[in-house]
Amino acid sequence: RPILNLQPFIIVGNPYTLKELREEGFKTFHPFINESYDKELDDVKRLRLIIEEVDRLSNLTEVELFEFIDNVKPIVEHNLNTLRSKPYYGHLHKLIG
């Protein structure tokens, strides 16, 4: 859904999920989001890293937030176009669109 809605994202999931997305042609949000959590094998530590980054992002000033949005705009547009190019997009769009 975040890709379809042109939103940046942090994935609360298994280690190396972002790496797998990049291998599929998607872009992630480094350096605008600290993605070090993706390499953390310990679930508790990974969740702590995610919480720290969500906390940092939620405390951006209005100016910083607009700058963040401007910086990630090319990435979210790329990801939507990449998703649309995938053969499963039509079926996926019907399921969650």
C-alpha positions in Angstrom: 0.0 0.0 0.0 2.7 2.6 0.7 4.1 2.1 -2.8 0.7 2.5 -4.4 0.0 5.6 -2.3 3.4 7.2 -3.0 4.5 6.9 0.7 7.9 6.3 2.1 8.1 3.2 4.4 9.9 1.4 7.2 9.4 -2.3 7.1 8.8 -4.1 10.4 9.8 -7.5 9.2 12.5 -10.0 8.6 16.1 -9.0 8.2 17.2 -8.1 4.7 13.7 -7.3 3.5 14.9 -4.0 2.1 17.8 -5.7 0.4 15.3 -8.0 -1.3 13.2 -5.1 -2.4 16.3 -3.4 -3.9 17.1 -6.6 -5.8 13.6 -6.5 -7.3 14.3 -3.0 -8.6 12.7 -0.9 -5.9 14.6 1.9 -4.2 14.6 2.4 -0.4 15.0 5.6 1.5 18.6 5.8 2.7 20.0 8.4 3.6 16.6 10.0 4.4 15.6 7.0 6.6 18.2 5.1 8.7 17.9 1.6 7.3 20.5 0.0 9.5 17.7 -2.0 11.1 17.4 -4.1 7.9 20.8 -5.8 8.7 20.0 -6.5 12.4 19.5 -10.2 13.0 18.3 -9.9 16.6 14.5 -9.2 16.5 14.5 -7.1 19.7 17.4 -4.9 18.5 15.9 -4.6 15.1 12.6 -3.4 16.6 14.4 -0.9 18.8 16.2 0.5 15.8 12.9 0.9 14.0 11.3 2.6 17.0 14.2 5.0 17.2 13.9 5.9 13.5 10.1 6.3 13.7 10.6 8.6 16.7 13.2 10.7 14.9 10.9 11.1 11.9 7.9 11.9 14.0 9.8 14.7 15.6 10.9 16.5 12.4 10.0 20.1 12.3 7.6 21.3 9.7 10.5 22.6 7.6 12.4 19.3 8.0 9.2 17.3 7.1 8.7 19.3 3.8 12.4 18.8 3.0 12.1 15.1 3.7 9.0 14.8 1.4 10.8 16.7 -1.4 13.8 14.4 -1.0 11.8 11.1 -1.1 9.5 12.1 -3.9 11.7 10.7 -6.7 12.0 7.5 -4.8 8.3 7.0 -4.2 7.6 7.8 -7.9 10.2 5.3 -9.0 8.8 2.6 -6.7 5.2 3.1 -8.1 6.5 2.9 -11.7 8.6 -0.2 -10.8 5.5 -1.9 -9.1 3.4 -1.1 -12.2 6.0 -2.8 -14.4 5.7 -6.0 -12.5 3.6 -8.8 -14.1 1.7 -9.3 -10.8 0.7 -5.6 -10.5 -2.8 -6.0 -12.1 -3.8 -8.7 -9.7 -2.2 -6.9 -6.7 -3.9 -3.6 -7.5 -7.3 -5.4 -7.5 -6.6 -7.0 -4.2 -5.4 -3.9 -2.3 -6.3 -1.0 -4.5 
